[in-house]
């Protein structure tokens, strides 16, 4: 076989190379498009737009000829989905307002660097360093710690729609030898409970509060330096507003 014939066969093979990836790319592009349409419809909360977008996603997922198609969504189910989306949107908006109010509160009290807060997916997390609240390796609130909690109580008492989970954290170092505490789980739990009890003594409703000890889980920084370990030792107030409240 001549060189020209071999070259011709090579060109033919390249021309007939499989192109399944193009089909996959097209399918994925279509799914992404319908997904963004769904997000847009949820942001405006138009019932007809939401319903049309939901149908588009169903059609996209079933457009490859699969035998099992998605079950149709009834009008009642669609209304429930829209209502849930509307309530969730309202809750997130209210949490943004609470978060901004808290930032103003911290600024007015001059507590920047002492009280920190984050807002993520409608959940507000307020954080205090353990060193502000407790003595080193201790679980009993200091006088300074009680002052800080009384200040925080001024804000929290005005947020009646929030449930608050008080979470205690330590670093990765175990209690010192001879300590009366078995491990960091016990230390973090006792600190969280001590804060909860003090907030109750200030007049917080018991059904708003829970306490959790998480030891050295979820560190903010790698436990590689004394400064990082000090920052990981903290107490958090996690504020959540639930549907129906």
VOPAGU-2260 file (C-alpha; in pm, 1 decimal, decimal comma):
REM VOPAGU-2260
SITE   aa  ch    i         X         Y         Z
SITE  UNK   A    0       0,0       0,0       0,0
SITE  UNK   A    1     143,7     339,3    -100,0
SITE  UNK   A    2     211,2     624,7     139,6
SITE  UNK   A    3     -72,0     828,5     -15,3
SITE  UNK   A    4    -320,2     549,0      47,9
SITE  UNK   A    5    -210,8     518,3     411,0
SITE  UNK   A    6    -246,8     894,5     456,3
SITE  UNK   A    7    -595,8     878,5     308,9
SITE  UNK   A    8    -699,2     603,7     548,5
SITE  UNK   A    9    -566,3     803,9     842,8
SITE  UNK   A   10    -772,4    1104,0     736,8
SITE  UNK   A   11   -1079,7     882,0     705,7
SITE  UNK   A   12   -1027,9     742,8    1057,3
SITE  UNK   A   13    -998,0    1093,6    1199,6
SITE  UNK   A   14   -1314,1    1203,1    1022,4
SITE  UNK   A   15   -1504,7     907,9    1163,9
SITE  UNK   A   16   -1372,4     951,5    1519,9
SITE  UNK   A   17   -1649,2     921,0    1780,9
SITE  UNK   A   18   -1805,2    1248,7    1895,5
SITE  UNK   A   19   -2004,5    1134,0    2198,5
SITE  UNK   A   20   -1844,5    1411,0    2403,8
SITE  UNK   A   21   -2029,3    1667,7    2195,4
SITE  UNK   A   22   -2361,5    1511,1    2292,5
SITE  UNK   A   23   -2259,4    1508,0    2659,1
SITE  UNK   A   24   -2152,6    1871,9    2640,8
SITE  UNK   A   25   -2481,8    1971,1    2480,2
SITE  UNK   A   26   -2682,5    1786,0    2747,1
SITE  UNK   A   27   -2488,2    1948,0    3026,9
SITE  UNK   A   28   -2529,3    2293,6    2875,0
SITE  UNK   A   29   -2903,5    2240,6    2852,8
SITE  UNK   A   30   -2921,7    2126,3    3216,2
SITE  UNK   A   31   -2721,0    2426,3    3332,7
SITE  UNK   A   32   -2946,6    2659,5    3138,3
SITE  UNK   A   33   -3264,3    2513,9    3292,3
SITE  UNK   A   34   -3104,0    2520,2    3637,0
SITE  UNK   A   35   -3030,7    2893,4    3610,4
SITE  UNK   A   36   -3380,8    2955,6    3480,7
SITE  UNK   A   37   -3512,1    2777,1    3790,4
SITE  UNK   A   38   -3296,3    2993,3    4017,8
SITE  UNK   A   39   -3423,7    3306,3    3845,6
SITE  UNK   A   40   -3784,9    3201,5    3879,5
SITE  UNK   A   41   -3737,3    3129,5    4250,5
SITE  UNK   A   42   -3582,1    3472,5    4305,7
SITE  UNK   A   43   -3892,0    3642,6    4166,8
SITE  UNK   A   44   -4133,1    3382,8    4310,0
SITE  UNK   A   45   -4372,7    3401,4    4017,7
SITE  UNK   A   46   -4589,4    3089,3    4037,3
SITE  UNK   A   47   -4627,6    3044,6    3661,7
SITE  UNK   A   48   -4258,4    3105,6    3597,9
SITE  UNK   A   49   -4166,4    2863,4    3876,9
SITE  UNK   A   50   -4397,4    2597,9    3732,6
SITE  UNK   A   51   -4269,1    2644,8    3376,9
SITE  UNK   A   52   -3907,6    2625,5    3494,1
SITE  UNK   A   53   -3976,5    2315,4    3699,9
SITE  UNK   A   54   -4127,1    2150,7    3391,9
SITE  UNK   A   55   -3820,1    2248,5    3189,0
SITE  UNK   A   56   -3591,8    2074,5    3436,4
SITE  UNK   A   57   -3808,7    1763,5    3431,0
SITE  UNK   A   58   -3806,7    1759,2    3051,0
SITE  UNK   A   59   -3430,8    1806,3    3043,1
SITE  UNK   A   60   -3373,1    1519,7    3282,6
SITE  UNK   A   61   -3607,1    1295,7    3082,2
SITE  UNK   A   62   -3501,0    1404,9    2734,6
SITE  UNK   A   63   -3255,5    1118,5    2677,9
SITE  UNK   A   64   -3527,0     861,2    2623,4
SITE  UNK   A   65   -3512,2     695,4    2962,9
SITE  UNK   A   66   -3800,1     463,8    3033,2
SITE  UNK   A   67   -3862,3     605,0    3382,9
SITE  UNK   A   68   -3994,8     958,7    3359,9
SITE  UNK   A   69   -4034,6    1195,2    3652,8
SITE  UNK   A   70   -4378,4    1189,4    3808,3
SITE  UNK   A   71   -4588,6    1496,1    3727,7
SITE  UNK   A   72   -4618,5    1757,2    4000,3
SITE  UNK   A   73   -4973,9    1848,7    4097,0
SITE  UNK   A   74   -5092,1    2205,1    4135,1
SITE  UNK   A   75   -5115,4    2159,3    4511,0
SITE  UNK   A   76   -4760,0    2028,8    4532,9
SITE  UNK   A   77   -4636,2    2313,4    4314,8
SITE  UNK   A   78   -4810,1    2568,3    4538,5
SITE  UNK   A   79   -4645,6    2409,1    4843,3
SITE  UNK   A   80   -4302,6    2433,2    4678,6
SITE  UNK   A   81   -4357,7    2797,3    4591,2
SITE  UNK   A   82   -4477,8    2875,4    4943,9
SITE  UNK   A   83   -4173,1    2705,3    5096,3
SITE  UNK   A   84   -3944,8    2905,0    4868,2
SITE  UNK   A   85   -4127,1    3225,6    4961,6
SITE  UNK   A   86   -4096,9    3154,3    5335,8
SITE  UNK   A   87   -3728,1    3066,4    5301,9
SITE  UNK   A   88   -3666,2    3388,2    5112,3
SITE  UNK   A   89   -3842,7    3589,9    5381,9
SITE  UNK   A   90   -3642,8    3419,2    5658,8
SITE  UNK   A   91   -3313,2    3493,9    5484,4
SITE  UNK   A   92   -3419,0    3856,9    5446,0
SITE  UNK   A   93   -3504,7    3881,0    5815,3
SITE  UNK   A   94   -3173,3    3723,8    5911,9
SITE  UNK   A   95   -2987,0    3979,2    5702,2
SITE  UNK   A   96   -3168,5    4253,1    5894,8
SITE  UNK   A   97   -3078,9    4092,1    6231,7
SITE  UNK   A   98   -2716,9    4054,4    6120,5
SITE  UNK   A   99   -2690,9    4421,1    6020,5
SITE  UNK   A  100   -2850,8    4523,6    6350,1
SITE  UNK   A  101   -2593,1    4315,1    6535,7
SITE  UNK   A  102   -2305,2    4478,7    6350,6
SITE  UNK   A  103   -2441,7    4820,8    6445,6
SITE  UNK   A  104   -2481,4    4702,7    6805,9
SITE  UNK   A  105   -2119,4    4585,0    6823,6
SITE  UNK   A  106   -1998,3    4915,1    6681,2
SITE  UNK   A  107   -2203,7    5117,5    6928,9
SITE  UNK   A  108   -2069,7    4913,3    7221,9
SITE  UNK   A  109   -1709,5    4933,3    7098,0
SITE  UNK   A  110   -1676,4    4553,7    7090,4
SITE  UNK   A  111   -1507,3    4510,4    6753,8
SITE  UNK   A  112   -1246,7    4237,6    6793,1
SITE  UNK   A  113   -1430,9    4086,5    7091,1
SITE  UNK   A  114   -1765,4    3989,9    6938,6
SITE  UNK   A  115   -1748,4    3857,2    6584,3
SITE  UNK   A  116   -2031,1    3737,4    6362,2
SITE  UNK   A  117   -2093,1    3569,4    6028,3
SITE  UNK   A  118   -2406,2    3516,5    5819,8
SITE  UNK   A  119   -2434,0    3208,6    5598,2
SITE  UNK   A  120   -2748,2    3064,5    5437,0
SITE  UNK   A  121   -2972,7    3242,3    5685,8
SITE  UNK   A  122   -2775,1    3128,1    5993,3
SITE  UNK   A  123   -2603,0    3388,6    6212,9
SITE  UNK   A  124   -2301,4    3278,4    6417,5
SITE  UNK   A  125   -2175,7    3508,4    6695,6
SITE  UNK   A  126   -1835,9    3416,9    6838,9
SITE  UNK   A  127   -1652,2    3506,7    7161,4
SITE  UNK   A  128   -1299,1    3393,0    7251,9
SITE  UNK   A  129   -1293,0    3155,2    7546,5
SITE  UNK   A  130   -1028,0    3371,8    7711,7
SITE  UNK   A  131   -1285,1    3650,3    7741,6
SITE  UNK   A  132   -1528,4    3425,6    7930,1
SITE  UNK   A  133   -1329,1    3168,6    8128,9
SITE  UNK   A  134    -998,9    3137,9    8315,0
SITE  UNK   A  135    -731,8    2925,8    8152,9
SITE  UNK   A  136    -834,5    2558,5    8171,8
SITE  UNK   A  137   -1145,4    2657,0    8371,5
SITE  UNK   A  138   -1519,7    2619,4    8316,6
SITE  UNK   A  139   -1653,6    2887,2    8555,9
SITE  UNK   A  140   -1736,1    3226,9    8406,8
SITE  UNK   A  141   -1509,5    3515,1    8504,5
SITE  UNK   A  142   -1646,0    3854,5    8610,3
SITE  UNK   A  143   -1534,5    3994,4    8276,0
SITE  UNK   A  144   -1709,0    3707,1    8099,0
SITE  UNK   A  145   -2035,3    3784,2    8277,9
SITE  UNK   A  146   -2008,4    4148,1    8172,3
SITE  UNK   A  147   -1965,6    4042,9    7807,5
SITE  UNK   A  148   -2261,4    3806,6    7827,1
SITE  UNK   A  149   -2482,1    4072,7    7984,3
SITE  UNK   A  150   -2395,9    4300,7    7694,8
SITE  UNK   A  151   -2476,9    4028,8    7442,4
SITE  UNK   A  152   -2800,7    3957,3    7626,9
SITE  UNK   A  153   -2911,0    4315,8    7556,1
SITE  UNK   A  154   -2913,5    4228,1    7188,5
SITE  UNK   A  155   -3037,9    3870,0    7202,3
SITE  UNK   A  156   -3338,5    3951,2    7418,5
SITE  UNK   A  157   -3471,4    4161,4    7128,4
SITE  UNK   A  158   -3450,3    3872,4    6879,5
SITE  UNK   A  159   -3739,1    3665,5    7009,6
SITE  UNK   A  160   -3784,7    3477,9    6681,8
SITE  UNK   A  161   -3440,0    3314,9    6703,3
SITE  UNK   A  162   -3345,3    2980,5    6851,8
SITE  UNK   A  163   -2992,2    2984,0    6989,1
SITE  UNK   A  164   -2749,1    2693,9    7007,8
SITE  UNK   A  165   -2455,0    2773,9    7236,6
SITE  UNK   A  166   -2150,9    2579,1    7117,9
SITE  UNK   A  167   -1825,9    2536,2    7309,9
SITE  UNK   A  168   -1491,5    2466,8    7138,1
SITE  UNK   A  169   -1136,9    2391,0    7255,9
SITE  UNK   A  170    -806,0    2353,7    7075,6
SITE  UNK   A  171    -645,9    2013,8    7014,4
SITE  UNK   A  172    -442,4    2001,8    7338,3
SITE  UNK   A  173    -588,8    1769,8    7604,2
SITE  UNK   A  174    -647,8    1892,7    7960,7
SITE  UNK   A  175    -328,6    1923,7    8163,3
SITE  UNK   A  176    -205,9    1629,9    8364,5
SITE  UNK   A  177    -392,0    1605,7    8693,7
SITE  UNK   A  178    -687,4    1805,0    8562,9
SITE  UNK   A  179   -1029,5    1717,3    8698,4
SITE  UNK   A  180   -1160,1    1706,5    8342,1
SITE  UNK   A  181   -1145,9    1381,9    8150,4
SITE  UNK   A  182   -1108,0    1533,6    7801,6
SITE  UNK   A  183   -1188,8    1831,6    7578,8
SITE  UNK   A  184   -1541,6    1705,5    7520,8
SITE  UNK   A  185   -1612,9    1756,2    7889,2
SITE  UNK   A  186   -1445,7    2098,2    7897,3
SITE  UNK   A  187   -1629,7    2232,6    7593,3
SITE  UNK   A  188   -1963,7    2093,3    7711,1
SITE  UNK   A  189   -1933,2    2238,9    8061,2
SITE  UNK   A  190   -1840,8    2579,5    7920,4
SITE  UNK   A  191   -2139,7    2578,7    7685,2
SITE  UNK   A  192   -2371,3    2480,9    7970,8
SITE  UNK   A  193   -2222,7    2748,9    8198,4
SITE  UNK   A  194   -2298,1    3014,2    7936,4
SITE  UNK   A  195   -2649,9    2877,0    7883,6
SITE  UNK   A  196   -2726,2    2884,7    8256,7
SITE  UNK   A  197   -2601,8    3239,1    8289,9
SITE  UNK   A  198   -2816,9    3352,8    7997,5
SITE  UNK   A  199   -3115,3    3185,8    8165,4
SITE  UNK   A  200   -3037,9    3375,2    8485,6
SITE  UNK   A  201   -3057,0    3698,0    8284,8
SITE  UNK   A  202   -3408,6    3614,8    8170,3
SITE  UNK   A  203   -3368,5    3431,0    7839,3
SITE  UNK   A  204   -3655,2    3191,4    7763,0
SITE  UNK   A  205   -3546,2    2828,9    7820,1
SITE  UNK   A  206   -3710,6    2705,9    7499,0
SITE  UNK   A  207   -3481,9    2931,7    7295,4
SITE  UNK   A  208   -3153,8    2783,0    7419,2
SITE  UNK   A  209   -2956,3    2462,7    7370,9
SITE  UNK   A  210   -2591,6    2383,4    7453,0
SITE  UNK   A  211   -2340,9    2169,2    7263,7
SITE  UNK   A  212   -1977,3    2078,7    7334,9
SITE  UNK   A  213   -1768,2    2012,0    7024,0
SITE  UNK   A  214   -1415,7    1984,0    7172,1
SITE  UNK   A  215   -1155,5    2052,1    6899,5
SITE  UNK   A  216   -1387,4    1986,1    6604,2
SITE  UNK   A  217   -1431,1    2258,6    6341,3
SITE  UNK   A  218   -1116,1    2461,8    6416,4
SITE  UNK   A  219   -1104,8    2808,7    6264,5
SITE  UNK   A  220    -727,8    2785,5    6217,7
SITE  UNK   A  221    -472,3    2502,4    6210,0
SITE  UNK   A  222    -368,6    2415,3    6565,9
SITE  UNK   A  223      -4,9    2490,0    6491,1
SITE  UNK   A  224      68,7    2801,3    6698,4
SITE  UNK   A  225     -38,6    2936,2    7039,9
SITE  UNK   A  226    -219,7    3222,3    6866,7
SITE  UNK   A  227    -420,6    2984,8    6646,2
SITE  UNK   A  228    -505,8    2763,0    6942,1
SITE  UNK   A  229    -629,8    3064,4    7137,0
SITE  UNK   A  230    -859,7    3160,8    6850,1
SITE  UNK   A  231    -994,9    2807,8    6818,5
SITE  UNK   A  232   -1095,3    2814,3    7186,5
SITE  UNK   A  233   -1427,7    2993,7    7160,7
SITE  UNK   A  234   -1797,1    2997,0    7240,9
SITE  UNK   A  235   -2044,3    3046,2    6957,6
SITE  UNK   A  236   -2408,5    3153,5    6957,9
SITE  UNK   A  237   -2575,7    3006,2    6648,8
SITE  UNK   A  238   -2899,5    3189,2    6568,3
SITE  UNK   A  239   -3157,6    3022,0    6344,9
SITE  UNK   A  240   -3510,7    3125,1    6255,9
SITE  UNK   A  241   -3739,8    2837,2    6161,6
SITE  UNK   A  242   -4037,9    2817,9    5930,6
SITE  UNK   A  243   -4356,2    2890,2    6122,1
SITE  UNK   A  244   -4189,8    3105,3    6384,8
